[in-house]
Amino acid sequence: MDEQRETGFFDSVEEVSDRLAEVGYLASTAVATTVFLADRLGKPLLVEGPAGVGKTELAKAVAAVAGARLVRLQCYEGVDESRALYEWNHAKQLLRITAGREESWEQARTDIFGEEFLLPRPLLTAIRGSEPTVLLIDETDKADVEVEGLLLEVLSDFQVTVPELGTITAERRPFVLLTSNASRELSEALRRRCLFLHLDFPDPELEVRIVRSRVPGLDQVLAESVVAAVGALRAMELRKAPSVAETIDWARTLLALGADTLDDAVVRRSLGVILKHQEDLRRAAEKLTLV
């Protein structure tokens, strides 16, 4: 198959920025450029960075602006081929064998390994789709190393081999986005097949814009105070740093409380919105002067 996508989602870097902004995802130039190149070249995009910086949301935003179906493979320790690729409907196969007792095994075997009994999982679903599709392989670093071998075949040739049915090749390549929190190092073979984007927490100016776009009632001064406070919290040695989504939640909380300034009393009352571990709350409370 041609290395380029048959029909791309975007015609320029500027279009990526503008259209993502329409669905509330404010992308930096680096993010917009990498998304454009992944789309134009038909290459998988590996997005790495700490939890809560918008890696998964980027895939959702691309699907939303492209009018594409989002297919998600959520990785976890123990995920295997049957959960990622496909499996056979064993209960239905057994019923078919029972109903056809008069048939020979060869006849039954031909019947039970047909499309009717195939249960496609995310990877096969995305490969077989003829409509625009965004395939999100989320938290790839949580999967076992063996799963990477499966991904290599899928992402190299955009095809899947089902022994009983043959090789299934994508009619239309999906836009593929893999995310990783870097809890373990991904293989060089997998990295070679992808374009790479490191996504970190946004700079204060961009985060203020993000917060104000998602919380329209928040004024500029309070938005800047919220982002500065979150930045100070992220600089602490916390068990879990506040995500951008939690910054937005905190801004909404302050509006609900009727707060027009971010003083110590308001911060202490609402810290549980952005910090989710007792030790983090205690450490932040001890250093409230930094906030």
N, C-alpha and C positions, 0 to 999 in steps of 0.2 A: 504494500500500500504506500502511496505517496507520503513522504515525511511531513508534508504540510496538511493542516486540517482542511477538510473538504469545504466547509463554510465556517468562517470564524465568527465569534461573537462581537469582536471589536475591530474598528478600522484605524484607531490611533490611540496613543497614550492619553491624550486629552479626553477622548471619548470614554475611556475607562474611568478616569477621575470623575467626569461629569455624571456618568450614569450610576456609578457606585454612590455618589453623593445623593442622588435622587432617592435612594433607599436607605439613607442615613449612615452609609459607611464612608467616612472621610479618609481617603487614601493619600499617603505621601507620594511624591513623585517616584521614589524608588519602588514602592508597592505597585503603583499603577503601571510603571514600565515593565516590571517583571510579570505581572498578570497579562499584559498585552503580548509580551514575547512568548509566554507559555501558550497562549491562545493561538497566536500566529504560526508558531512552529509545531504545534500539536504535541508539545512535550509536557510530561507531568511536572507539577510544581511542588517542591518540598518546602514547606514553611516551618521554620524552627524558631523557638523562643519560649520564654517563661509562660506559665499558665495565666490566662486572663488578658492577653494582649490583642485578641481578636482574630486568631488563626482560623478557628471554626466559622466565625461570623463572616470571614472573607469568602469562604466557599458558598455560604448561604446567600451572600450579597450578589456574587457572580451569577448564581442560579436565578435569583430574583430578577436581575436586570436583563438576563438573556432569555427569560421565559423558558428556562430549561428545567427538566426534572432533576431533583437532587436525590442521589442514591448514596447512602452513608454506610460505610463499614466501620463500626466502632471497635477498635482493637482493645484487647485485654489479655492478661496472662492466661494462656490456655486456649485462646481462639485457634481453630484449626480449619482445615480445608472445607469440611462440611458446613461450617458456619460462615466461611468467607466466600466460597465458590459455589458449591451445589451439594445436594444430597438426594437420595432416592426416597420416595414416600413408601417406606417399608410396610406400613399398615395396609395401604391401598394395594401394594404388590401382593401381599399375602391373601387379601380378599380375591384378587384376580386369579391367583393360583388355585385357591379353594373352589372358585366358581368353575374353573376349567379343568377339573380333575381328569376328564377323559382325554385331555390333550397330552401329548408327549412333552418332556421337559424342554426340548428344543423349541417347540411351538410356544410354550409358556414363556420361555426366556426371551424370545423375540418380542412378545407382547409387553412384558413387564419392564423392559428397559427402553420404553418409548417416551415421547414428550409428555404423555399424559401423567407419567409417574415421576417426572423430574421436578425437583424443588429448587429453583434458582435462588442463590443467595446474592449479596450485593455485587460481587465482582462479575459474575455471569450475567446478572440483570443489566448492569451497565454496558457490558460488551455486546449483548444481544439487542439493545435498544436501538431503534431507528430514528427516534426523536432526539432533539438536543438534550444532552445529559451532562450533569456535573457529578463526578464521582468523588466523594470525600472519604479518604482513608484516614480516620481520625485517631490521633495518639498512636501512631505507628510504632513508636518506641516501646509501648507496653506489650506488643505482641512478641511471641517467641521468635528466635532467629530463624527457625524453620519456615515461618510464614513469609519471610523475605524471599525465599526461593520461589514461592508461589507468585509473589508480586513481580519478581523478575520476568517470568514468562508473560504475565499479563501486560506489564508496562513496556516490555521490549517490542512485542509484536502485536499487542492488542488482540490477542486471541487466547482461547481456552480449549484445552483438549479434554473431551469427555470420551473415555475409551469406548463406551457402548454406542456413541453417536458420531464420533469423529471430532475434527477440529472446527471450532466455531470462531470465525473471524469477524471483528467489528465491521458493520456496514458504515458506521459513522463513529469516529473516535470520540469518546467523552472527554470533556475537560477534566483532568485529574488533579486533585489537590491533596497532598499528604501533609499531615501535621505531626509535629514532634515536640515534646517538652524537653528533649535531650536528657531523659532519665537514663538512657543507655545509648551508646554510639551505634548508629546505623551503618550497615556495610558500605564499603566503597562502591561495590557493584550497583547497589540500589541508588546511591547518590549520583553515580555517573549517568544514570538514565533520566535524571531530573534537572530542571532548573532550580536554583536555590535562592531562598529569601529568608533572611533573619529578621524576625519581627519582634521589636522590643516595645516597651511602654512608650507611648507617644510623648513628644516634647510638650512642655506646659502649654505653649500657644495652641498646638493642634488639639490637645486634650480639652482645653477650654472651648474650642470650636465644636468638638464632638459633644461635650456636655450640653452646650447651649442649643445645639441642633436637636438633641433628644429631650431636653427639658426646656421648652420655649419660654416658660414663665420665669426663668432664672436670669437675674440681671448680671451684667458683665463683672461687677466688683465681687459679688458673692461667688460667681463661677470661678474667678481667679483665686479666691480664698480657698474654695473647696479643693481645687487642683493643687494648690500649694501645700495644703494640709496632707493630701494623699501622697504627694511627692515626698514629704518629710517622713511619712509612715513607711513608704517603700524603702527609704534609706536606712531604716532600722533593721535589725536582725530579727525579722519576724518569721514565724513558721509558715505563714502564707501572706504574701504581699497583696494588697487590694488590687483587684482587676479593674479594667476600664468600666465594665458593666457595674461593678460595685461603686465606682465613683458616680456613675449616673444614678444608681439607687440612692446614694447618700444625698445627692442634689435634690432628688424628688422628696426624700424624707424631710429635708430642711424646709422645702416649700410647704409640706403637709403640717409641719410644726409652726409655720408662720414666722420662721427665723429670717431676719434680714441681714444679720451679721453672724460670723462664725466665732463666737466667744467660747471660753473654756467650759461654761455650763452646758451649752448646746452640744459641744463636742463630746463631753462625758455622757450625756444622755443618749447620744445616737451612735456611739462607736460600734455597737453591735451590728450595725448595718454593713460595715465594711471590714470588720475584723471578726473572725469566726472561731478563734481559739482563746481560751482563758489566759494562757500565758502571753499571747499577743496583746490582749486587752490590758493586762497588768503592766506590761512593758511600756505600752503607749501612754497609759495613765501616769506613769512615773516621769514621762518626758513631755507632758502636755505643753510645756513652755516652747517646745520645738514646733508644736502644731499651732 
